[in-house]
Every structure is written in structure tokens, then in C-alpha cells.
């Protein structure tokens, strides 16, 4: 899969993954613990969806997010 830079591209990619897995929108919603309306909105590229739920859907599809191109930062020491 290529680079995703818009909510529409993300929605299209997730719809394609769902269909490739043979899942309906209600089945994916149940698996991810979200409503069917959320899946519909996500696949339509709605830009104001809750990130936590987007991540749940990606996980339910067996995917993960990887960020590239960001500057690297040194590890933060939790003790300060």
C-alpha cells in the first residue's frame, strides 16, 4: 500500500481491506467495537472522526500505522 495523506485515501484503503477480508460494514463495526455509522463515515473520508476509534478499526483489520519522514528524537528518560 502506498502513502496515505488524506482522509479520503485512508477511507478508500480501509474499505478495500475490509472487502478483501470479506467483511461487511456491520461485521467490521462489531469487531472493532464501533458503530456502523462510524465505519460508513470513515470509509467516506470524514475528517472529524475520533482517532482512537480509527485505530480500533485499523487493528480489527489486522493493520498498523507506521510514520515515516518525521525527524527522529532521542528517547525520553521518564525520570527526567
Secondary structure, DSSP 8 states (H G I E B T S, - for coil): -----SHHHHHHHHHHHHHHTT--HHHHHHHHTS-HHHHHHHHTT-TT--HHHHHHHHHHTT------SS-------TT-
